[in-house]
Amino acid sequence: MTEMEMEKAQAELDRLLNDPDVRMDPERVWMLADHLSRAAGGNTARPATR
């Protein structure tokens, strides 16, 4: 993931979490958080699916 892609994903995640006019999409939030974590070198466990 390039730095520009990371910035774009971070901005989208921030908007999803903090903008009251944007509908919450938990699946998208988890996906963005996962991609950002992996790009930063983090080792994350995926949330359990139903």
PDBQT receptor file of N, H, CA, C and O in Angstrom, charges set to zero:
ATOM      1  N   MET A   1       0.862  -1.166   0.000  1.00  0.00    +0.000 N 
ATOM      2  CA  MET A   1       0.000   0.000   0.000  1.00  0.00    +0.000 C 
ATOM      3  C   MET A   1       0.909   1.229   0.000  1.00  0.00    +0.000 C 
ATOM      4  O   MET A   1       1.798   1.353   0.842  1.00  0.00    +0.000 OA
ATOM      5  N   THR A   2       0.679   2.122  -0.940  1.00  0.00    +0.000 N 
ATOM      6  H   THR A   2      -0.043   2.021  -1.624  1.00  0.00    +0.000 HD
ATOM      7  CA  THR A   2       1.491   3.332  -1.021  1.00  0.00    +0.000 C 
ATOM      8  C   THR A   2       1.086   4.316   0.081  1.00  0.00    +0.000 C 
ATOM      9  O   THR A   2       0.031   4.177   0.700  1.00  0.00    +0.000 OA
ATOM     10  N   GLU A   3       1.929   5.291   0.308  1.00  0.00    +0.000 N 
ATOM     11  H   GLU A   3       2.786   5.404  -0.194  1.00  0.00    +0.000 HD
ATOM     12  CA  GLU A   3       1.622   6.293   1.329  1.00  0.00    +0.000 C 
ATOM     13  C   GLU A   3       0.346   7.053   0.979  1.00  0.00    +0.000 C 
ATOM     14  O   GLU A   3      -0.443   7.378   1.866  1.00  0.00    +0.000 OA
ATOM     15  N   MET A   4       0.139   7.337  -0.296  1.00  0.00    +0.000 N 
ATOM     16  H   MET A   4       0.780   7.072  -1.017  1.00  0.00    +0.000 HD
ATOM     17  CA  MET A   4      -1.075   8.047  -0.720  1.00  0.00    +0.000 C 
ATOM     18  C   MET A   4      -2.317   7.188  -0.454  1.00  0.00    +0.000 C 
ATOM     19  O   MET A   4      -3.338   7.701   0.004  1.00  0.00    +0.000 OA
ATOM     20  N   GLU A   5      -2.233   5.884  -0.738  1.00  0.00    +0.000 N 
ATOM     21  H   GLU A   5      -1.404   5.467  -1.110  1.00  0.00    +0.000 HD
ATOM     22  CA  GLU A   5      -3.349   4.983  -0.472  1.00  0.00    +0.000 C 
ATOM     23  C   GLU A   5      -3.637   4.899   1.029  1.00  0.00    +0.000 C 
ATOM     24  O   GLU A   5      -4.793   4.838   1.449  1.00  0.00    +0.000 OA
ATOM     25  N   MET A   6      -2.568   4.898   1.827  1.00  0.00    +0.000 N 
ATOM     26  H   MET A   6      -1.629   4.948   1.486  1.00  0.00    +0.000 HD
ATOM     27  CA  MET A   6      -2.740   4.863   3.282  1.00  0.00    +0.000 C 
ATOM     28  C   MET A   6      -3.431   6.134   3.774  1.00  0.00    +0.000 C 
ATOM     29  O   MET A   6      -4.322   6.069   4.621  1.00  0.00    +0.000 OA
ATOM     30  N   GLU A   7      -3.029   7.274   3.252  1.00  0.00    +0.000 N 
ATOM     31  H   GLU A   7      -2.305   7.327   2.564  1.00  0.00    +0.000 HD
ATOM     32  CA  GLU A   7      -3.649   8.539   3.655  1.00  0.00    +0.000 C 
ATOM     33  C   GLU A   7      -5.123   8.564   3.270  1.00  0.00    +0.000 C 
ATOM     34  O   GLU A   7      -5.963   9.030   4.040  1.00  0.00    +0.000 OA
ATOM     35  N   LYS A   8      -5.435   8.063   2.080  1.00  0.00    +0.000 N 
ATOM     36  H   LYS A   8      -4.753   7.684   1.455  1.00  0.00    +0.000 HD
ATOM     37  CA  LYS A   8      -6.818   8.028   1.617  1.00  0.00    +0.000 C 
ATOM     38  C   LYS A   8      -7.657   7.097   2.494  1.00  0.00    +0.000 C 
ATOM     39  O   LYS A   8      -8.780   7.435   2.868  1.00  0.00    +0.000 OA
ATOM     40  N   ALA A   9      -7.106   5.923   2.821  1.00  0.00    +0.000 N 
ATOM     41  H   ALA A   9      -6.194   5.648   2.518  1.00  0.00    +0.000 HD
ATOM     42  CA  ALA A   9      -7.818   4.975   3.679  1.00  0.00    +0.000 C 
ATOM     43  C   ALA A   9      -8.008   5.553   5.073  1.00  0.00    +0.000 C 
ATOM     44  O   ALA A   9      -9.072   5.394   5.670  1.00  0.00    +0.000 OA
ATOM     45  N   GLN A  10      -6.984   6.224   5.598  1.00  0.00    +0.000 N 
ATOM     46  H   GLN A  10      -6.120   6.354   5.113  1.00  0.00    +0.000 HD
ATOM     47  CA  GLN A  10      -7.094   6.842   6.925  1.00  0.00    +0.000 C 
ATOM     48  C   GLN A  10      -8.171   7.919   6.937  1.00  0.00    +0.000 C 
ATOM     49  O   GLN A  10      -8.936   8.024   7.896  1.00  0.00    +0.000 OA
ATOM     50  N   ALA A  11      -8.234   8.714   5.882  1.00  0.00    +0.000 N 
ATOM     51  H   ALA A  11      -7.612   8.629   5.103  1.00  0.00    +0.000 HD
ATOM     52  CA  ALA A  11      -9.241   9.774   5.792  1.00  0.00    +0.000 C 
ATOM     53  C   ALA A  11     -10.647   9.168   5.727  1.00  0.00    +0.000 C 
ATOM     54  O   ALA A  11     -11.572   9.673   6.363  1.00  0.00    +0.000 OA
ATOM     55  N   GLU A  12     -10.804   8.089   4.960  1.00  0.00    +0.000 N 
ATOM     56  H   GLU A  12     -10.052   7.679   4.443  1.00  0.00    +0.000 HD
ATOM     57  CA  GLU A  12     -12.112   7.440   4.865  1.00  0.00    +0.000 C 
ATOM     58  C   GLU A  12     -12.506   6.838   6.215  1.00  0.00    +0.000 C 
ATOM     59  O   GLU A  12     -13.654   6.963   6.642  1.00  0.00    +0.000 OA
ATOM     60  N   LEU A  13     -11.559   6.190   6.880  1.00  0.00    +0.000 N 
ATOM     61  H   LEU A  13     -10.627   6.088   6.533  1.00  0.00    +0.000 HD
ATOM     62  CA  LEU A  13     -11.828   5.609   8.191  1.00  0.00    +0.000 C 
ATOM     63  C   LEU A  13     -12.223   6.697   9.184  1.00  0.00    +0.000 C 
ATOM     64  O   LEU A  13     -13.175   6.531   9.947  1.00  0.00    +0.000 OA
ATOM     65  N   ASP A  14     -11.499   7.797   9.175  1.00  0.00    +0.000 N 
ATOM     66  H   ASP A  14     -10.725   7.932   8.556  1.00  0.00    +0.000 HD
ATOM     67  CA  ASP A  14     -11.805   8.917  10.060  1.00  0.00    +0.000 C 
ATOM     68  C   ASP A  14     -13.216   9.439   9.803  1.00  0.00    +0.000 C 
ATOM     69  O   ASP A  14     -13.963   9.721  10.740  1.00  0.00    +0.000 OA
ATOM     70  N   ARG A  15     -13.572   9.565   8.529  1.00  0.00    +0.000 N 
ATOM     71  H   ARG A  15     -12.966   9.336   7.768  1.00  0.00    +0.000 HD
ATOM     72  CA  ARG A  15     -14.903  10.054   8.163  1.00  0.00    +0.000 C 
ATOM     73  C   ARG A  15     -15.990   9.084   8.631  1.00  0.00    +0.000 C 
ATOM     74  O   ARG A  15     -17.011   9.512   9.168  1.00  0.00    +0.000 OA
ATOM     75  N   LEU A  16     -15.775   7.779   8.431  1.00  0.00    +0.000 N 
ATOM     76  H   LEU A  16     -14.946   7.431   7.995  1.00  0.00    +0.000 HD
ATOM     77  CA  LEU A  16     -16.760   6.782   8.854  1.00  0.00    +0.000 C 
ATOM     78  C   LEU A  16     -16.967   6.796  10.366  1.00  0.00    +0.000 C 
ATOM     79  O   LEU A  16     -18.083   6.602  10.848  1.00  0.00    +0.000 OA
ATOM     80  N   LEU A  17     -15.899   7.025  11.099  1.00  0.00    +0.000 N 
ATOM     81  H   LEU A  17     -14.993   7.183  10.707  1.00  0.00    +0.000 HD
ATOM     82  CA  LEU A  17     -15.983   6.979  12.558  1.00  0.00    +0.000 C 
ATOM     83  C   LEU A  17     -16.454   8.286  13.182  1.00  0.00    +0.000 C 
ATOM     84  O   LEU A  17     -17.043   8.274  14.263  1.00  0.00    +0.000 OA
ATOM     85  N   ASN A  18     -16.205   9.410  12.521  1.00  0.00    +0.000 N 
ATOM     86  H   ASN A  18     -15.727   9.420  11.642  1.00  0.00    +0.000 HD
ATOM     87  CA  ASN A  18     -16.414  10.695  13.176  1.00  0.00    +0.000 C 
ATOM     88  C   ASN A  18     -17.426  11.632  12.536  1.00  0.00    +0.000 C 
ATOM     89  O   ASN A  18     -17.825  12.610  13.168  1.00  0.00    +0.000 OA
ATOM     90  N   ASP A  19     -17.851  11.374  11.319  1.00  0.00    +0.000 N 
ATOM     91  H   ASP A  19     -17.527  10.579  10.806  1.00  0.00    +0.000 HD
ATOM     92  CA  ASP A  19     -18.796  12.274  10.654  1.00  0.00    +0.000 C 
ATOM     93  C   ASP A  19     -20.224  11.797  10.922  1.00  0.00    +0.000 C 
ATOM     94  O   ASP A  19     -20.619  10.733  10.445  1.00  0.00    +0.000 OA
ATOM     95  N   PRO A  20     -20.997  12.571  11.676  1.00  0.00    +0.000 N 
ATOM     96  CA  PRO A  20     -22.356  12.139  12.008  1.00  0.00    +0.000 C 
ATOM     97  C   PRO A  20     -23.276  12.050  10.788  1.00  0.00    +0.000 C 
ATOM     98  O   PRO A  20     -24.334  11.425  10.869  1.00  0.00    +0.000 OA
ATOM     99  N   ASP A  21     -22.901  12.655   9.669  1.00  0.00    +0.000 N 
ATOM    100  H   ASP A  21     -22.041  13.162   9.603  1.00  0.00    +0.000 HD
ATOM    101  CA  ASP A  21     -23.731  12.612   8.469  1.00  0.00    +0.000 C 
ATOM    102  C   ASP A  21     -23.444  11.388   7.602  1.00  0.00    +0.000 C 
ATOM    103  O   ASP A  21     -24.142  11.150   6.616  1.00  0.00    +0.000 OA
ATOM    104  N   VAL A  22     -22.414  10.606   7.966  1.00  0.00    +0.000 N 
ATOM    105  H   VAL A  22     -21.847  10.800   8.767  1.00  0.00    +0.000 HD
ATOM    106  CA  VAL A  22     -22.044   9.428   7.184  1.00  0.00    +0.000 C 
ATOM    107  C   VAL A  22     -22.547   8.190   7.919  1.00  0.00    +0.000 C 
ATOM    108  O   VAL A  22     -22.308   8.015   9.114  1.00  0.00    +0.000 OA
ATOM    109  N   ARG A  23     -23.245   7.340   7.179  1.00  0.00    +0.000 N 
ATOM    110  H   ARG A  23     -23.439   7.482   6.208  1.00  0.00    +0.000 HD
ATOM    111  CA  ARG A  23     -23.792   6.116   7.763  1.00  0.00    +0.000 C 
ATOM    112  C   ARG A  23     -22.651   5.169   8.143  1.00  0.00    +0.000 C 
ATOM    113  O   ARG A  23     -21.735   4.936   7.355  1.00  0.00    +0.000 OA
ATOM    114  N   MET A  24     -22.721   4.629   9.360  1.00  0.00    +0.000 N 
ATOM    115  H   MET A  24     -23.465   4.818  10.001  1.00  0.00    +0.000 HD
ATOM    116  CA  MET A  24     -21.712   3.701   9.840  1.00  0.00    +0.000 C 
ATOM    117  C   MET A  24     -21.781   2.407   9.040  1.00  0.00    +0.000 C 
ATOM    118  O   MET A  24     -22.860   1.852   8.835  1.00  0.00    +0.000 OA
ATOM    119  N   ASP A  25     -20.635   1.934   8.592  1.00  0.00    +0.000 N 
ATOM    120  H   ASP A  25     -19.758   2.385   8.758  1.00  0.00    +0.000 HD
ATOM    121  CA  ASP A  25     -20.522   0.675   7.863  1.00  0.00    +0.000 C 
ATOM    122  C   ASP A  25     -19.443  -0.142   8.572  1.00  0.00    +0.000 C 
ATOM    123  O   ASP A  25     -18.270  -0.050   8.211  1.00  0.00    +0.000 OA
ATOM    124  N   PRO A  26     -19.821  -0.944   9.579  1.00  0.00    +0.000 N 
ATOM    125  CA  PRO A  26     -18.823  -1.663  10.375  1.00  0.00    +0.000 C 
ATOM    126  C   PRO A  26     -17.886  -2.545   9.550  1.00  0.00    +0.000 C 
ATOM    127  O   PRO A  26     -16.693  -2.628   9.845  1.00  0.00    +0.000 OA
ATOM    128  N   GLU A  27     -18.417  -3.202   8.522  1.00  0.00    +0.000 N 
ATOM    129  H   GLU A  27     -19.386  -3.135   8.282  1.00  0.00    +0.000 HD
ATOM    130  CA  GLU A  27     -17.578  -4.067   7.700  1.00  0.00    +0.000 C 
ATOM    131  C   GLU A  27     -16.479  -3.251   7.008  1.00  0.00    +0.000 C 
ATOM    132  O   GLU A  27     -15.328  -3.683   6.941  1.00  0.00    +0.000 OA
ATOM    133  N   ARG A  28     -16.836  -2.090   6.504  1.00  0.00    +0.000 N 
ATOM    134  H   ARG A  28     -17.771  -1.740   6.558  1.00  0.00    +0.000 HD
ATOM    135  CA  ARG A  28     -15.861  -1.217   5.839  1.00  0.00    +0.000 C 
ATOM    136  C   ARG A  28     -14.837  -0.685   6.845  1.00  0.00    +0.000 C 
ATOM    137  O   ARG A  28     -13.650  -0.589   6.535  1.00  0.00    +0.000 OA
ATOM    138  N   VAL A  29     -15.304  -0.339   8.057  1.00  0.00    +0.000 N 
ATOM    139  H   VAL A  29     -16.269  -0.418   8.309  1.00  0.00    +0.000 HD
ATOM    140  CA  VAL A  29     -14.399   0.151   9.097  1.00  0.00    +0.000 C 
ATOM    141  C   VAL A  29     -13.350  -0.913   9.416  1.00  0.00    +0.000 C 
ATOM    142  O   VAL A  29     -12.157  -0.611   9.460  1.00  0.00    +0.000 OA
ATOM    143  N   TRP A  30     -13.786  -2.166   9.641  1.00  0.00    +0.000 N 
ATOM    144  H   TRP A  30     -14.754  -2.411   9.605  1.00  0.00    +0.000 HD
ATOM    145  CA  TRP A  30     -12.849  -3.238   9.952  1.00  0.00    +0.000 C 
ATOM    146  C   TRP A  30     -11.888  -3.491   8.795  1.00  0.00    +0.000 C 
ATOM    147  O   TRP A  30     -10.701  -3.731   9.014  1.00  0.00    +0.000 OA
ATOM    148  N   MET A  31     -12.401  -3.437   7.558  1.00  0.00    +0.000 N 
ATOM    149  H   MET A  31     -13.366  -3.241   7.380  1.00  0.00    +0.000 HD
ATOM    150  CA  MET A  31     -11.540  -3.681   6.409  1.00  0.00    +0.000 C 
ATOM    151  C   MET A  31     -10.454  -2.605   6.307  1.00  0.00    +0.000 C 
ATOM    152  O   MET A  31      -9.281  -2.919   6.107  1.00  0.00    +0.000 OA
ATOM    153  N   LEU A  32     -10.848  -1.342   6.445  1.00  0.00    +0.000 N 
ATOM    154  H   LEU A  32     -11.801  -1.086   6.607  1.00  0.00    +0.000 HD
ATOM    155  CA  LEU A  32      -9.879  -0.252   6.374  1.00  0.00    +0.000 C 
ATOM    156  C   LEU A  32      -8.857  -0.348   7.507  1.00  0.00    +0.000 C 
ATOM    157  O   LEU A  32      -7.659  -0.167   7.290  1.00  0.00    +0.000 OA
ATOM    158  N   ALA A  33      -9.338  -0.632   8.707  1.00  0.00    +0.000 N 
ATOM    159  H   ALA A  33     -10.311  -0.779   8.883  1.00  0.00    +0.000 HD
ATOM    160  CA  ALA A  33      -8.430  -0.760   9.851  1.00  0.00    +0.000 C 
ATOM    161  C   ALA A  33      -7.448  -1.905   9.632  1.00  0.00    +0.000 C 
ATOM    162  O   ALA A  33      -6.269  -1.784   9.964  1.00  0.00    +0.000 OA
ATOM    163  N   ASP A  34      -7.924  -3.002   9.082  1.00  0.00    +0.000 N 
ATOM    164  H   ASP A  34      -8.882  -3.100   8.812  1.00  0.00    +0.000 HD
ATOM    165  CA  ASP A  34      -7.058  -4.149   8.798  1.00  0.00    +0.000 C 
ATOM    166  C   ASP A  34      -5.997  -3.790   7.769  1.00  0.00    +0.000 C 
ATOM    167  O   ASP A  34      -4.820  -4.096   7.959  1.00  0.00    +0.000 OA
ATOM    168  N   HIS A  35      -6.403  -3.145   6.684  1.00  0.00    +0.000 N 
ATOM    169  H   HIS A  35      -7.359  -2.896   6.530  1.00  0.00    +0.000 HD
ATOM    170  CA  HIS A  35      -5.442  -2.764   5.644  1.00  0.00    +0.000 C 
ATOM    171  C   HIS A  35      -4.398  -1.784   6.178  1.00  0.00    +0.000 C 
ATOM    172  O   HIS A  35      -3.212  -1.916   5.877  1.00  0.00    +0.000 OA
ATOM    173  N   LEU A  36      -4.830  -0.816   6.962  1.00  0.00    +0.000 N 
ATOM    174  H   LEU A  36      -5.794  -0.709   7.207  1.00  0.00    +0.000 HD
ATOM    175  CA  LEU A  36      -3.892   0.160   7.521  1.00  0.00    +0.000 C 
ATOM    176  C   LEU A  36      -2.930  -0.509   8.494  1.00  0.00    +0.000 C 
ATOM    177  O   LEU A  36      -1.740  -0.195   8.512  1.00  0.00    +0.000 OA
ATOM    178  N   SER A  37      -3.436  -1.415   9.289  1.00  0.00    +0.000 N 
ATOM    179  H   SER A  37      -4.403  -1.671   9.274  1.00  0.00    +0.000 HD
ATOM    180  CA  SER A  37      -2.585  -2.114  10.245  1.00  0.00    +0.000 C 
ATOM    181  C   SER A  37      -1.543  -2.971   9.532  1.00  0.00    +0.000 C 
ATOM    182  O   SER A  37      -0.370  -2.982   9.907  1.00  0.00    +0.000 OA
ATOM    183  N   ARG A  38      -1.979  -3.678   8.517  1.00  0.00    +0.000 N 
ATOM    184  H   ARG A  38      -2.932  -3.670   8.213  1.00  0.00    +0.000 HD
ATOM    185  CA  ARG A  38      -1.038  -4.522   7.759  1.00  0.00    +0.000 C 
ATOM    186  C   ARG A  38       0.010  -3.671   7.045  1.00  0.00    +0.000 C 
ATOM    187  O   ARG A  38       1.184  -4.037   6.994  1.00  0.00    +0.000 OA
ATOM    188  N   ALA A  39      -0.414  -2.548   6.501  1.00  0.00    +0.000 N 
ATOM    189  H   ALA A  39      -1.368  -2.250   6.543  1.00  0.00    +0.000 HD
ATOM    190  CA  ALA A  39       0.517  -1.667   5.792  1.00  0.00    +0.000 C 
ATOM    191  C   ALA A  39       1.542  -1.066   6.748  1.00  0.00    +0.000 C 
ATOM    192  O   ALA A  39       2.678  -0.789   6.364  1.00  0.00    +0.000 OA
ATOM    193  N   ALA A  40       1.126  -0.869   7.999  1.00  0.00    +0.000 N 
ATOM    194  H   ALA A  40       0.203  -1.095   8.312  1.00  0.00    +0.000 HD
ATOM    195  CA  ALA A  40       2.025  -0.299   9.003  1.00  0.00    +0.000 C 
ATOM    196  C   ALA A  40       2.905  -1.380   9.630  1.00  0.00    +0.000 C 
ATOM    197  O   ALA A  40       3.762  -1.085  10.463  1.00  0.00    +0.000 OA
ATOM    198  N   GLY A  41       2.689  -2.628   9.225  1.00  0.00    +0.000 N 
ATOM    199  H   GLY A  41       1.994  -2.868   8.548  1.00  0.00    +0.000 HD
ATOM    200  CA  GLY A  41       3.518  -3.702   9.755  1.00  0.00    +0.000 C 
ATOM    201  C   GLY A  41       2.936  -4.397  10.959  1.00  0.00    +0.000 C 
ATOM    202  O   GLY A  41       3.600  -5.220  11.588  1.00  0.00    +0.000 OA
ATOM    203  N   GLY A  42       1.688  -4.070  11.288  1.00  0.00    +0.000 N 
ATOM    204  H   GLY A  42       1.149  -3.402  10.776  1.00  0.00    +0.000 HD
ATOM    205  CA  GLY A  42       1.043  -4.696  12.443  1.00  0.00    +0.000 C 
ATOM    206  C   GLY A  42       0.584  -6.096  12.109  1.00  0.00    +0.000 C 
ATOM    207  O   GLY A  42       0.301  -6.417  10.955  1.00  0.00    +0.000 OA
ATOM    208  N   ASN A  43       0.515  -6.922  13.130  1.00  0.00    +0.000 N 
ATOM    209  H   ASN A  43       0.745  -6.661  14.068  1.00  0.00    +0.000 HD
ATOM    210  CA  ASN A  43       0.006  -8.296  12.974  1.00  0.00    +0.000 C 
ATOM    211  C   ASN A  43      -1.336  -8.343  13.666  1.00  0.00    +0.000 C 
ATOM    212  O   ASN A  43      -1.393  -8.369  14.896  1.00  0.00    +0.000 OA
ATOM    213  N   THR A  44      -2.420  -8.355  12.905  1.00  0.00    +0.000 N 
ATOM    214  H   THR A  44      -2.373  -8.333  11.906  1.00  0.00    +0.000 HD
ATOM    215  CA  THR A  44      -3.749  -8.278  13.504  1.00  0.00    +0.000 C 
ATOM    216  C   THR A  44      -4.500  -9.580  13.325  1.00  0.00    +0.000 C 
ATOM    217  O   THR A  44      -4.282 -10.323  12.368  1.00  0.00    +0.000 OA
ATOM    218  N   ALA A  45      -5.374  -9.833  14.251  1.00  0.00    +0.000 N 
ATOM    219  H   ALA A  45      -5.552  -9.229  15.028  1.00  0.00    +0.000 HD
ATOM    220  CA  ALA A  45      -6.300 -10.951  14.130  1.00  0.00    +0.000 C 
ATOM    221  C   ALA A  45      -7.605 -10.395  13.572  1.00  0.00    +0.000 C 
ATOM    222  O   ALA A  45      -8.061  -9.329  13.988  1.00  0.00    +0.000 OA
ATOM    223  N   ARG A  46      -8.188 -11.103  12.652  1.00  0.00    +0.000 N 
ATOM    224  H   ARG A  46      -7.817 -11.968  12.314  1.00  0.00    +0.000 HD
ATOM    225  CA  ARG A  46      -9.452 -10.661  12.072  1.00  0.00    +0.000 C 
ATOM    226  C   ARG A  46     -10.573 -10.927  13.054  1.00  0.00    +0.000 C 
ATOM    227  O   ARG A  46     -10.527 -11.919  13.781  1.00  0.00    +0.000 OA
ATOM    228  N   PRO A  47     -11.593 -10.055  13.095  1.00  0.00    +0.000 N 
ATOM    229  CA  PRO A  47     -12.718 -10.287  13.997  1.00  0.00    +0.000 C 
ATOM    230  C   PRO A  47     -13.496 -11.522  13.570  1.00  0.00    +0.000 C 
ATOM    231  O   PRO A  47     -13.548 -11.857  12.386  1.00  0.00    +0.000 OA
ATOM    232  N   ALA A  48     -14.087 -12.183  14.523  1.00  0.00    +0.000 N 
ATOM    233  H   ALA A  48     -14.044 -11.911  15.485  1.00  0.00    +0.000 HD
ATOM    234  CA  ALA A  48     -14.877 -13.385  14.231  1.00  0.00    +0.000 C 
ATOM    235  C   ALA A  48     -16.076 -13.022  13.379  1.00  0.00    +0.000 C 
ATOM    236  O   ALA A  48     -16.713 -11.991  13.598  1.00  0.00    +0.000 OA
ATOM    237  N   THR A  49     -16.382 -13.860  12.416  1.00  0.00    +0.000 N 
ATOM    238  H   THR A  49     -15.865 -14.697  12.238  1.00  0.00    +0.000 HD
ATOM    239  CA  THR A  49     -17.557 -13.632  11.570  1.00  0.00    +0.000 C 
ATOM    240  C   THR A  49     -18.696 -14.473  12.087  1.00  0.00    +0.000 C 
ATOM    241  O   THR A  49     -18.486 -15.480  12.763  1.00  0.00    +0.000 OA
ATOM    242  N   ARG A  50     -19.873 -14.065  11.775  1.00  0.00    +0.000 N 
ATOM    243  H   ARG A  50     -20.044 -13.247  11.226  1.00  0.00    +0.000 HD
ATOM    244  CA  ARG A  50     -21.062 -14.783  12.240  1.00  0.00    +0.000 C 
ATOM    245  C   ARG A  50     -21.387 -15.920  11.333  1.00  0.00    +0.000 C 
ATOM    246  O   ARG A  50     -22.359 -16.638  11.568  1.00  0.00    +0.000 OA
TER     247      ARG A  50
